Amino acid sequence: MKKTIRLILAVILAFAMAVPCYASNFSFAWGGTRISVGDDAEAVLAKLGKANQVYQQNSSVLQGKYTVYDYEDFELSIFPDEIGNVISDIYIPEDSAAATPEGLHIGSTKDDMVRIYGTNFEKSGDVCQYSRGESCLLVYLDGNKVDRIEYQLLPE
């Protein structure tokens, strides 16, 4: 019996180590579609439908260009990796009505941010960075108010 339990635990551990960490990344939801940085871009884009605008931009972090899909209240940046195209960035601009699944939105206060996400963040200037899995959540502050929100896939 003990050998069987050990074998089952070993299989579970091996499986957990083989699966990418994207499942623990920060995620965003829009129109019933949950989006995480690191997700397969094609599947997400098919669910979201046509973007208002699509353009390419040079990456300042990664080697090469990424494609930006501009939707009404957010932007998705797609970058090719060794597996295929993945979502590398989700950006919620200052004029957006979007909110994080946890309820943070443009105009929320810094106290709201701390209540929702806690105090375990790094601050650089007016940017607060929370890290989870292979992603980070950047909250841009203008004084005490949330000005912009961004999800990023961390470079390896």
C-alpha positions in Angstrom: 0.0 0.0 0.0 2.8 2.4 0.9 4.6 1.6 -2.4 1.4 2.4 -4.3 0.9 5.8 -2.6 4.6 6.6 -3.2 4.2 5.7 -6.9 1.1 7.8 -7.2 2.8 10.8 -5.5 5.8 10.4 -7.8 3.6 10.4 -10.9 1.7 13.5 -9.7 5.0 15.3 -8.9 6.5 14.4 -12.3 3.4 15.6 -14.1 3.3 18.9 -12.1 7.0 19.5 -13.0 6.3 18.9 -16.7 3.3 21.2 -17.0 4.3 24.9 -17.6 3.7 27.4 -14.8 1.4 29.5 -16.9 -1.6 28.2 -14.9 -0.5 30.2 -11.9 0.1 33.4 -13.9 -2.1 36.5 -13.4 -5.1 36.5 -15.6 -7.6 39.0 -17.1 -11.2 38.3 -18.1 -13.2 40.0 -20.9 -16.6 39.0 -22.2 -16.4 35.6 -20.5 -12.9 34.8 -21.8 -10.2 34.3 -19.3 -6.8 35.5 -20.6 -3.4 34.8 -19.0 0.0 35.9 -20.2 1.7 32.8 -21.6 -1.6 31.5 -23.1 -1.8 30.3 -26.7 -2.6 33.4 -28.7 -4.6 31.8 -31.5 -7.1 30.2 -29.1 -7.7 33.5 -27.2 -7.9 35.6 -30.4 -10.5 33.2 -31.8 -12.7 33.7 -28.7 -12.3 37.5 -28.6 -13.1 38.2 -32.2 -11.9 41.0 -34.4 -9.7 43.7 -32.9 -10.3 47.4 -33.6 -6.7 47.7 -34.8 -3.7 45.3 -35.3 -0.1 46.5 -35.7 3.5 45.4 -35.1 6.0 47.0 -32.7 9.6 46.3 -31.8 10.0 44.7 -28.4 12.2 46.5 -25.8 12.4 43.4 -23.6 12.4 40.4 -26.0 14.3 39.9 -29.3 12.1 40.7 -32.3 8.7 42.2 -33.0 5.4 41.5 -31.3 1.9 42.1 -32.7 -0.5 44.3 -30.8 -4.3 43.6 -30.9 -6.2 46.7 -29.8 -9.6 46.0 -28.4 -12.1 48.6 -27.0 -10.8 48.6 -23.4 -7.5 46.7 -23.5 -4.6 45.6 -25.8 -3.0 42.2 -26.2 0.6 41.9 -27.3 1.5 38.6 -29.0 5.0 37.3 -29.2 6.3 34.2 -31.0 8.1 31.6 -28.8 9.5 28.1 -29.6 6.0 26.6 -29.2 3.9 29.2 -31.1 2.5 32.6 -30.6 1.8 33.5 -26.9 0.2 36.4 -25.1 3.1 38.4 -23.7 1.3 41.5 -22.4 -2.2 42.7 -21.5 -2.5 46.4 -21.2 -5.4 48.4 -19.7 -5.0 52.1 -20.6 -6.0 55.1 -18.6 -9.3 55.6 -20.4 -10.5 52.0 -20.0 -13.7 50.7 -18.3 -12.1 47.3 -17.8 -11.2 45.9 -14.4 -9.1 43.0 -13.2 -11.1 39.9 -12.1 -10.4 40.8 -8.5 -12.0 44.3 -9.0 -9.1 46.7 -9.5 -9.9 49.3 -12.2 -8.7 52.7 -13.4 -9.5 55.2 -10.7 -9.2 52.7 -7.9 -7.0 53.9 -5.0 -3.6 52.6 -3.8 -5.5 51.4 -0.7 -7.9 49.4 -2.9 -4.9 47.8 -4.7 -3.3 46.8 -1.3 -6.7 45.5 -0.1 -7.1 43.4 -3.2 -3.5 42.2 -3.9 -1.7 42.8 -0.6 1.6 44.5 0.3 4.0 42.0 -1.3 4.9 44.3 -4.3 8.0 46.0 -5.5 7.7 49.8 -6.1 9.7 51.7 -8.7 8.6 55.3 -9.0 4.9 55.3 -9.5 4.7 51.6 -10.6 3.9 48.7 -8.2 4.8 45.3 -9.4 3.3 42.0 -8.1 4.8 38.7 -9.3 3.1 35.4 -9.7 4.3 32.3 -11.7 6.0 33.5 -14.8 4.0 36.8 -14.9 3.8 40.1 -13.2 1.0 42.6 -12.6 2.0 46.2 -13.0 -0.2 48.9 -11.4 0.7 52.4 -12.5 -0.3 55.1 -10.0 -0.9 58.8 -10.6 -0.7 60.1 -7.0 -3.0 57.8 -5.0 -5.1 56.6 -8.0 -4.6 53.7 -10.4 -3.8 55.2 -13.8 -3.1 52.1 -15.9 -2.8 48.3 -15.4 -0.6 45.9 -17.2 0.0 42.1 -17.1 3.4 40.9 -18.4 5.0 37.6 -19.2 8.4 37.7 -17.4 11.4 37.0 -19.7 13.2 33.8 -19.0 
